[in-house]
Amino acid sequence: MDSELAAARESWRGATYDEVVAAWGPPARSARDSQTWVSDDRVPRAERSGGGTGGVIFGAPEGAAARCERTLVVQNARVVRAGEWSGAPAFCKRFARR
């Protein structure tokens, strides 16, 4: 695992559940002691414009998607362990605790 991604995961150890929800919103899935959050981001791609100008338009809605699923183990309203994080590492790193 990428060391920056590992640091982002571990940054949540000891945080309260309320801190995580304040940062990421409610979890997408809940199990006995684990909560999973899912985030998607549209990555714009360049497209050629028409009309003979040869310009480039950014932000086309059909750009590629980045996804990050993050699972944290929560006991007594505190994060006791960072579970698995999967998805695009560059995108997942954005979810480090500030």
Number of C-alpha atoms within 10 A of each C-alpha: 6 10 9 14 20 15 13 20 23 18 15 22 17 14 15 17 19 13 15 18 12 10 12 13 11 16 16 13 11 13 9 8 13 18 19 18 19 17 15 12 12 14 14 15 14 12 14 12 12 10 7 7 8 10 12 11 13 14 12 13 11 10 15 11 12 16 16 20 16 21 21 26 20 22 14 9 14 18 23 19 17 20 17 12 21 13 15 14 17 13 15 21 19 12 18 16 16 8
